[in-house]
């Protein structure tokens, strides 16, 4: 344990906690963003798989099957499916190809809008328990949007 006196207060810090804070100060915002990069990539990959599956189902299933499950027009469901497929590609491809990194945060923000609609629709049709899934997916997309937007220096 290491003690640090600040005015009249005496703080005790463990060496690992103290060294982490020193490393944070030394690396600054860039170092914190590097450490957040791997978890963001994991969440992005999970979201991409989810939206690839959901979007491909909306694009490949017959309209009659989809409209029997959801009280929405078939053309709107196809539009949402295409938006989900493009959003999934937007989560992965800009970072993977290292072009237009800002597109990842915009794709995630667009998917947040899709998931807000999905949450509201699920609340209206199925109830609160079923609406938790699109709510959590939307929150994860919002996390990616914020994390990647701050990584490009817009939010400090």
C-alpha positions as a Markdown table, in Angstrom:
| # | Residue | x | y | z |
|---|---|---|---|---|
| 1 | Unk | 0.0 | 0.0 | 0.0 |
| 2 | Unk | 1.1 | 3.5 | -0.7 |
| 3 | Unk | -0.1 | 6.6 | 1.1 |
| 4 | Unk | -0.5 | 10.0 | -0.5 |
| 5 | Unk | -1.2 | 13.1 | 1.5 |
| 6 | Unk | -3.4 | 15.7 | -0.1 |
| 7 | Unk | -4.0 | 18.6 | 2.3 |
| 8 | Unk | -5.5 | 17.1 | 5.4 |
| 9 | Unk | -6.8 | 14.0 | 3.6 |
| 10 | Unk | -4.6 | 10.9 | 3.5 |
| 11 | Unk | -5.3 | 8.5 | 0.6 |
| 12 | Unk | -4.2 | 4.9 | 0.5 |
| 13 | Unk | -3.7 | 3.4 | -3.0 |
| 14 | Unk | -2.6 | -0.1 | -4.1 |
| 15 | Unk | 0.3 | -0.2 | -6.4 |
| 16 | Unk | -1.7 | -1.6 | -9.4 |
| 17 | Unk | -4.4 | 1.1 | -9.0 |
| 18 | Unk | -1.7 | 3.8 | -8.7 |
| 19 | Unk | 0.2 | 2.6 | -11.7 |
| 20 | Unk | -2.9 | 2.4 | -13.8 |
| 21 | Unk | -3.7 | 6.0 | -13.0 |
| 22 | Unk | -0.1 | 7.0 | -13.8 |
| 23 | Unk | -0.4 | 5.1 | -17.1 |
| 24 | Unk | -3.7 | 6.8 | -17.9 |
| 25 | Unk | -2.1 | 10.2 | -17.3 |
| 26 | Unk | 1.0 | 9.4 | -19.3 |
| 27 | Unk | -1.0 | 7.9 | -22.3 |
| 28 | Unk | -3.8 | 10.5 | -22.1 |
| 29 | Unk | -6.9 | 10.1 | -24.1 |
| 30 | Unk | -5.2 | 8.1 | -26.9 |
| 31 | Unk | -4.2 | 5.3 | -24.4 |
| 32 | Unk | -7.7 | 5.0 | -23.0 |
| 33 | Unk | -9.1 | 4.8 | -26.5 |
| 34 | Unk | -6.7 | 2.0 | -27.4 |
| 35 | Unk | -7.8 | 0.0 | -24.4 |
| 36 | Unk | -11.4 | 0.5 | -25.3 |
| 37 | Unk | -10.8 | -0.6 | -28.9 |
| 38 | Unk | -10.9 | -4.4 | -28.4 |
| 39 | Unk | -14.2 | -4.4 | -26.4 |
| 40 | Unk | -15.8 | -2.1 | -29.0 |
| 41 | Unk | -14.7 | -4.5 | -31.8 |
| 42 | Unk | -16.3 | -7.4 | -29.9 |
| 43 | Unk | -19.6 | -5.5 | -29.5 |
| 44 | Unk | -19.5 | -4.4 | -33.1 |
| 45 | Unk | -18.9 | -8.0 | -34.3 |
| 46 | Unk | -21.8 | -9.2 | -32.2 |
| 47 | Unk | -24.1 | -6.5 | -33.5 |
| 48 | Unk | -23.1 | -7.2 | -37.0 |
| 49 | Unk | -24.0 | -10.8 | -36.7 |
| 50 | Unk | -27.3 | -10.0 | -35.1 |
| 51 | Unk | -28.2 | -7.4 | -37.8 |
| 52 | Unk | -26.9 | -9.6 | -40.7 |
| 53 | Unk | -29.2 | -12.4 | -39.5 |
| 54 | Unk | -32.2 | -10.1 | -38.9 |
| 55 | Unk | -31.8 | -8.2 | -42.1 |
| 56 | Unk | -31.3 | -11.3 | -44.3 |
| 57 | Unk | -34.4 | -12.9 | -42.8 |
| 58 | Unk | -36.4 | -9.7 | -43.6 |
| 59 | Unk | -35.0 | -9.8 | -47.2 |
| 60 | Unk | -35.4 | -13.5 | -47.9 |
| 61 | Unk | -38.6 | -14.5 | -46.2 |
| 62 | Unk | -41.8 | -14.2 | -48.2 |
| 63 | Unk | -43.8 | -11.1 | -47.4 |
| 64 | Unk | -46.9 | -13.1 | -46.4 |
| 65 | Unk | -44.9 | -14.9 | -43.6 |
| 66 | Unk | -43.5 | -11.6 | -42.3 |
| 67 | Unk | -46.8 | -9.7 | -42.3 |
| 68 | Unk | -48.4 | -12.6 | -40.5 |
| 69 | Unk | -46.0 | -12.1 | -37.6 |
| 70 | Unk | -45.7 | -8.3 | -37.6 |
| 71 | Unk | -48.5 | -5.7 | -38.2 |
| 72 | Unk | -46.4 | -3.8 | -40.8 |
| 73 | Unk | -46.5 | -3.5 | -44.6 |
| 74 | Unk | -44.2 | -5.9 | -46.4 |
| 75 | Unk | -42.4 | -3.2 | -48.3 |
| 76 | Unk | -41.5 | -1.4 | -45.0 |
| 77 | Unk | -40.2 | -4.7 | -43.6 |
| 78 | Unk | -38.0 | -5.1 | -46.7 |
| 79 | Unk | -36.7 | -1.6 | -46.3 |
| 80 | Unk | -35.9 | -2.2 | -42.6 |
| 81 | Unk | -34.1 | -5.5 | -43.7 |
| 82 | Unk | -32.0 | -3.6 | -46.2 |
| 83 | Unk | -31.2 | -0.9 | -43.6 |
| 84 | Unk | -30.1 | -3.6 | -41.1 |
| 85 | Unk | -27.9 | -5.3 | -43.7 |
| 86 | Unk | -26.3 | -1.9 | -44.6 |
| 87 | Unk | -25.9 | -1.1 | -40.9 |
| 88 | Unk | -24.1 | -4.4 | -40.3 |
| 89 | Unk | -21.7 | -3.7 | -43.1 |
| 90 | Unk | -21.2 | -0.2 | -41.8 |
| 91 | Unk | -20.3 | -1.5 | -38.4 |
| 92 | Unk | -17.4 | -3.7 | -39.7 |
| 93 | Unk | -16.2 | -2.6 | -43.1 |
| 94 | Unk | -14.9 | 1.0 | -42.4 |
| 95 | Unk | -12.7 | -0.2 | -39.5 |
| 96 | Unk | -11.6 | -3.3 | -41.3 |
| 97 | Unk | -10.7 | -1.5 | -44.5 |
| 98 | Unk | -9.4 | 1.6 | -42.6 |
| 99 | Unk | -11.5 | 4.0 | -44.7 |
| 100 | Unk | -13.9 | 6.6 | -43.5 |
| 101 | Unk | -13.9 | 5.6 | -39.8 |
| 102 | Unk | -16.7 | 8.1 | -39.1 |
| 103 | Unk | -19.1 | 5.8 | -41.0 |
| 104 | Unk | -19.0 | 3.2 | -38.2 |
| 105 | Unk | -20.4 | 5.7 | -35.7 |
| 106 | Unk | -23.0 | 6.8 | -38.2 |
| 107 | Unk | -24.0 | 3.2 | -39.0 |
| 108 | Unk | -24.4 | 2.5 | -35.3 |
| 109 | Unk | -26.5 | 5.6 | -34.8 |
| 110 | Unk | -28.7 | 4.6 | -37.7 |
| 111 | Unk | -29.1 | 1.1 | -36.1 |
| 112 | Unk | -30.0 | 2.9 | -32.8 |
| 113 | Unk | -32.9 | 4.5 | -34.6 |
| 114 | Unk | -34.0 | 1.2 | -36.1 |
| 115 | Unk | -33.9 | -0.4 | -32.6 |
| 116 | Unk | -35.9 | 2.5 | -31.1 |
| 117 | Unk | -38.7 | 1.6 | -33.5 |
| 118 | Unk | -38.3 | -2.1 | -32.8 |
| 119 | Unk | -38.5 | -1.5 | -29.1 |
| 120 | Unk | -41.7 | 0.6 | -29.4 |
| 121 | Unk | -43.3 | -1.9 | -31.8 |
| 122 | Unk | -42.4 | -4.8 | -29.5 |
| 123 | Unk | -43.8 | -2.9 | -26.5 |
| 124 | Unk | -47.1 | -2.4 | -28.3 |
| 125 | Unk | -47.4 | -5.9 | -29.6 |
| 126 | Unk | -45.8 | -8.2 | -27.1 |
| 127 | Unk | -45.2 | -6.4 | -23.8 |
| 128 | Unk | -42.4 | -5.3 | -21.7 |
| 129 | Unk | -40.5 | -8.6 | -21.3 |
| 130 | Unk | -40.1 | -9.0 | -25.0 |
| 131 | Unk | -39.1 | -5.4 | -25.5 |
| 132 | Unk | -35.9 | -5.9 | -23.4 |
| 133 | Unk | -34.1 | -7.6 | -26.3 |
| 134 | Unk | -34.4 | -4.8 | -28.8 |
| 135 | Unk | -33.7 | -2.3 | -26.0 |
| 136 | Unk | -30.4 | -4.0 | -25.1 |
| 137 | Unk | -29.4 | -4.3 | -28.7 |
| 138 | Unk | -30.2 | -0.6 | -29.2 |
| 139 | Unk | -28.1 | 0.3 | -26.1 |
| 140 | Unk | -25.2 | -1.7 | -27.4 |
| 141 | Unk | -25.5 | 0.1 | -30.8 |
| 142 | Unk | -25.5 | 3.4 | -28.9 |
| 143 | Unk | -22.4 | 2.4 | -27.0 |
| 144 | Unk | -20.6 | 1.7 | -30.3 |
| 145 | Unk | -21.8 | 5.0 | -31.8 |
| 146 | Unk | -20.5 | 6.9 | -28.8 |
| 147 | Unk | -17.3 | 5.0 | -28.5 |
| 148 | Unk | -16.4 | 5.3 | -32.2 |
| 149 | Unk | -17.5 | 8.9 | -32.4 |
| 150 | Unk | -15.3 | 9.8 | -29.5 |
| 151 | Unk | -12.4 | 7.8 | -31.0 |
| 152 | Unk | -12.3 | 10.0 | -34.0 |
| 153 | Unk | -12.0 | 13.1 | -31.8 |
| 154 | Unk | -15.4 | 14.7 | -32.2 |
| 155 | Unk | -16.4 | 14.1 | -28.5 |
| 156 | Unk | -13.7 | 14.8 | -25.9 |
